[in-house]
Amino acid sequence: MKELLEAIAAGLVEEPGAVNVTVDEPNEEGVVYYHLHVAEEDMGRVIGKQGRIAKAIRVVMRAAASRENQKISVEID
């Protein structure tokens, strides 16, 4: 899952080396939080107009997680 998020983000940004993903332990409801960090100048590329790209990233990640019976949330920092 972490590798999928890194691959998606690296394809969107101008500085793929600055993409970093941290993973938190599951909380009491079993939700795993993925924190996506990108370079400051690439933040707009990852979020997109009105957050459309960020929503699309979250949809793809949730779909991949549901195939593995996981609950996840993607935070863009």
C-alpha positions as CSV (number, residue, x, y, z in Angstrom):
1,M,0.0,0.0,0.0
2,K,2.8,2.4,0.9
3,E,4.5,1.7,-2.4
4,L,1.3,2.3,-4.4
5,L,0.9,5.7,-2.7
6,E,4.5,6.6,-3.4
7,A,4.2,5.6,-7.1
8,I,1.0,7.6,-7.6
9,A,2.5,10.7,-5.9
10,A,5.9,10.4,-7.7
11,G,4.1,10.4,-11.1
12,L,2.4,13.7,-10.2
13,V,5.2,15.8,-8.8
14,E,8.3,17.5,-10.3
15,E,10.5,16.3,-7.5
16,P,9.8,12.6,-7.1
17,G,12.8,12.2,-4.7
18,A,11.0,14.5,-2.2
19,V,8.0,12.1,-1.9
20,N,7.8,10.5,1.5
21,V,5.1,8.3,3.0
22,T,4.8,7.5,6.7
23,V,2.4,5.0,8.1
24,D,0.8,5.1,11.5
25,E,-0.2,2.0,13.5
26,P,-3.9,1.1,13.2
27,N,-6.2,3.0,15.7
28,E,-8.9,1.5,17.8
29,E,-11.2,1.2,14.8
30,G,-8.6,-0.5,12.7
31,V,-7.9,2.5,10.4
32,V,-4.4,2.9,9.2
33,Y,-3.3,6.5,8.4
34,Y,-0.9,7.1,5.6
35,H,0.8,10.6,5.6
36,L,2.0,11.8,2.2
37,H,4.7,14.4,2.3
38,V,5.8,16.2,-0.9
39,A,7.9,19.3,-1.6
40,E,6.2,22.6,-0.9
41,E,6.1,23.6,-4.5
42,D,4.5,20.3,-5.5
43,M,1.7,20.5,-3.0
44,G,-0.7,22.1,-5.5
45,R,-0.1,19.3,-8.0
46,V,-1.0,16.7,-5.4
47,I,-4.1,18.5,-4.2
48,G,-5.4,19.7,-7.6
49,K,-8.1,22.2,-8.3
50,Q,-10.8,22.1,-5.6
51,G,-9.0,19.0,-4.2
52,R,-10.0,16.7,-7.1
53,I,-6.6,15.0,-7.4
54,A,-6.4,14.4,-3.6
55,K,-9.9,12.9,-3.7
56,A,-8.9,10.6,-6.6
57,I,-5.8,9.5,-4.7
58,R,-7.9,8.7,-1.7
59,V,-10.5,6.7,-3.8
60,V,-7.8,4.6,-5.5
61,M,-6.1,3.9,-2.1
62,R,-9.4,3.0,-0.4
63,A,-10.2,0.6,-3.3
64,A,-6.8,-1.1,-3.1
65,A,-7.2,-1.4,0.7
66,S,-10.6,-2.9,0.5
67,R,-9.2,-5.7,-1.7
68,E,-7.0,-6.5,1.2
69,N,-9.7,-6.1,3.8
70,Q,-8.1,-3.0,5.3
71,K,-9.4,0.4,6.3
72,I,-7.1,3.4,5.5
73,S,-7.0,7.1,5.4
74,V,-4.6,9.3,3.3
75,E,-3.5,12.6,4.8
76,I,-1.6,15.0,2.6
77,D,0.9,17.0,4.8
